[in-house]
């Protein structure tokens, strides 16, 4: 199984995002070729080109205006691809901290710990042999830092050493080469905007919010919750800012 991971917003007091999101889409290896082909065909049909399309350009009120129908069509068609295959989605929705989150050299940020935890439980529950994590490429320095933290978690932390479903040495890819990485980017953008507008607490009251709520429901139905005595682990975890105070990986 391939696990495509991306984030929308950053959990920093200086970031514009009220809610930042780290999200993964789990896809069976046998489906990757077909999904990649459908992404290629979709871009050709709607945009007549293969350039990168980011969620920030898609998930906003302008998208549902008449002159932006291409973006609306593309967003909904991407979720059609998500629906057409046996995909699973997990997300960590972070409360914006009013302080700099705890960091330690060589360790993953805390939100990755919670996401990997859910991927491991999913693999174990579904008898999936192994999961290979694929991250959106940013820059060499940051990617190397995350790769090191990823391996340190699996080899040095108490819980990480118990994980036996996640392959070491994650991959970092560009969306221009691997368009499937756009799938978690778009899903994360949907989830971030949904929680930013607090649509989990109130009804949608305009066309954009109604559209966004519908997109969110389509993404949410792909998640799974896990009961590990004595706790319930939700596939969409709303992480409070107190989790940024100390890294939970002993």
C-alpha positions in Angstrom: 0.0 0.0 0.0 1.2 3.5 -0.8 0.4 6.3 1.6 0.5 9.8 0.1 0.9 12.5 2.7 0.6 16.3 2.5 -0.2 19.2 4.8 -2.3 22.4 4.4 -1.2 25.3 6.6 1.4 25.2 9.4 0.8 25.0 13.1 2.5 28.3 14.0 1.3 31.4 15.7 2.5 33.4 12.8 0.7 31.3 10.1 -2.5 32.6 8.6 -4.2 29.2 9.0 -6.6 29.0 12.0 -6.6 25.2 11.5 -3.7 23.4 9.8 -4.1 19.9 8.6 -1.8 16.9 8.0 -3.5 14.3 5.9 -2.8 11.0 4.2 -4.5 9.0 1.5 -3.9 5.3 1.4 -4.0 3.6 -2.0 -3.5 0.0 -3.0 -0.4 -0.5 -5.2 -2.6 -2.2 -7.8 -4.6 0.9 -8.2 -1.8 3.5 -8.6 -1.4 3.1 -12.3 -5.1 3.6 -13.0 -5.4 6.5 -10.6 -2.3 8.3 -12.1 -3.7 7.8 -15.6 -7.1 9.3 -14.6 -5.3 12.3 -13.1 -3.5 12.8 -16.4 -6.6 12.5 -18.5 -8.6 14.8 -16.1 -6.0 17.6 -16.4 -5.9 17.2 -20.2 -9.7 17.3 -20.4 -10.2 20.3 -18.1 -7.0 22.4 -18.4 -5.3 21.0 -21.5 -2.0 20.9 -19.7 -0.2 18.9 -17.0 0.9 21.7 -14.6 0.6 21.4 -10.8 -2.7 22.5 -9.3 -2.8 23.4 -5.7 -5.7 23.3 -3.3 -5.3 27.0 -2.5 -6.4 27.7 -6.0 -9.4 25.4 -5.8 -10.9 25.5 -2.4 -12.1 29.1 -2.2 -15.3 31.1 -2.8 -14.2 32.1 -6.3 -14.3 28.5 -7.5 -18.1 28.3 -7.6 -18.5 31.5 -9.6 -19.4 30.9 -13.2 -16.1 32.0 -14.6 -14.2 29.5 -12.4 -16.3 26.4 -13.2 -13.1 24.6 -14.4 -11.7 24.6 -10.9 -15.0 23.4 -9.5 -15.2 20.6 -12.0 -11.7 19.6 -11.4 -12.1 19.5 -7.6 -15.3 17.4 -7.8 -13.7 15.1 -10.4 -10.7 14.5 -8.1 -13.1 13.3 -5.4 -14.7 11.1 -8.0 -11.4 9.4 -8.4 -11.1 9.0 -4.6 -14.6 7.4 -4.5 -13.9 5.1 -7.4 -11.2 3.1 -5.6 -10.8 1.5 -2.2 -9.0 4.4 -0.6 -8.7 5.4 3.0 -8.1 8.9 4.5 -6.6 9.9 7.8 -6.1 13.4 9.1 -4.8 15.4 12.0 -6.6 18.7 12.4 -4.5 21.1 14.6 -5.7 23.9 16.8 -3.5 26.9 16.1 -1.0 27.4 18.9 -0.3 30.8 20.4 3.3 29.7 21.1 6.1 28.1 19.1 5.5 24.3 19.2 8.0 22.1 21.0 10.7 20.8 18.7 13.7 18.5 19.2 16.5 17.8 16.8 16.0 14.5 15.0 12.4 14.1 16.0 9.3 14.3 13.9 6.8 17.0 14.7 4.1 15.7 17.0 1.3 15.7 14.3 3.2 13.1 12.3 3.3 10.8 15.3 -0.5 10.8 15.4 -0.9 10.3 11.7 1.6 7.4 11.5 -0.2 5.8 14.5 -3.4 5.7 12.5 -1.8 4.3 9.4 -0.2 1.5 11.5 -3.5 0.7 13.1 -5.2 0.7 9.7 -2.7 -1.7 8.2 -2.9 -4.0 11.2 -6.7 -4.0 11.2 -6.9 -4.7 7.5 -4.0 -7.2 7.3 -2.1 -5.0 5.0 1.4 -6.2 4.6 3.4 -3.0 4.5 2.8 0.8 4.0 5.2 3.0 2.1 4.8 6.7 2.9 5.2 9.2 0.0 5.5 12.9 0.9 5.2 16.1 -1.2 8.7 17.3 -2.0 9.6 20.8 -0.7 13.3 21.4 -0.4 16.3 19.1 0.3 17.0 20.4 3.8 13.5 20.1 5.0 13.0 16.7 3.3 16.2 15.3 4.8 15.1 16.5 8.3 11.7 14.8 8.0 13.3 11.6 6.6 15.7 11.5 9.6 12.9 12.1 12.1 10.8 9.5 10.4 13.5 6.8 10.8 14.3 8.0 14.4 10.6 7.5 15.3 10.5 4.0 13.9 13.9 2.9 15.4 14.3 4.9 18.6 10.9 5.6 20.1 9.2 3.0 22.2 6.0 3.0 20.2 7.7 3.4 16.8 9.7 0.2 17.5 6.4 -1.6 17.9 5.2 -0.5 14.4 5.9 -3.2 11.9 3.7 -2.2 9.0 5.4 1.1 8.0 8.4 0.9 5.7 11.5 2.9 6.6 12.9 5.6 4.4 9.9 7.6 3.1 9.8 8.9 -0.5 9.6 12.5 -1.5 8.1 13.3 -4.9 7.1 16.3 -7.0 3.5 16.6 -8.2 4.8 17.4 -11.7 6.3 13.9 -11.8 3.8 12.1 -9.4 0.4 13.8 -9.9 -1.2 11.5 -7.3 0.4 13.6 -4.5 -2.2 16.2 -5.4 -4.9 14.0 -3.9 -3.9 14.5 -0.3 -3.2 18.2 -1.0 -6.7 18.8 -2.3 -8.3 16.7 0.5 -6.2 18.5 3.1 -7.3 21.9 1.7 -11.0 20.8 1.9 -10.6 19.7 5.5 -8.6 22.8 6.6 -11.2 25.2 5.1 -14.1 23.2 6.6 -12.7 23.5 10.1 -11.5 27.1 9.6 -15.1 28.1 8.9 -16.2 26.0 11.9 -18.7 24.1 9.8 -18.3 21.3 12.2 -20.2 23.5 14.7 -22.8 25.2 12.6 -24.8 24.9 9.4 -23.5 26.2 6.1 -25.2 29.5 5.2 -24.1 30.3 1.6 -23.4 28.5 -1.7 -19.6 28.2 -1.0 -20.1 26.7 2.5 -22.7 24.3 1.2 -20.3 23.2 -1.6 -17.4 22.9 0.9 -19.5 20.9 3.4 -20.4 18.5 0.6 -16.8 18.0 -0.3 -15.9 17.4 3.3 -18.5 14.7 3.7 -17.1 12.9 0.6 -13.6 12.9 2.1 -14.8 12.0 5.6 -16.5 8.8 4.5 -13.2 7.3 3.6 -11.8 7.4 7.1 -11.8 4.7 9.8 -11.9 4.8 13.6 -10.0 2.2 15.7 -10.7 0.9 19.2 -7.5 0.0 21.0 -8.3 -0.8 24.6 -8.9 1.4 26.5 -9.0 4.2 23.9 -10.8 5.1 20.7 -8.6 6.5 17.9 -10.5 8.6 15.4 -9.4 8.7 11.8 -9.9 12.5 11.8 -8.2 13.6 15.0 -8.7 17.1 16.2 -5.4 17.8 18.0 -5.5 20.4 20.8 -2.7 22.9 21.0 -1.5 21.4 24.3 0.0 18.5 22.3 2.6 21.0 21.0 4.0 21.5 24.4 5.9 18.3 24.6 6.7 15.5 22.1 4.8 12.3 23.0 7.4 9.9 21.6 9.3 8.3 24.5 
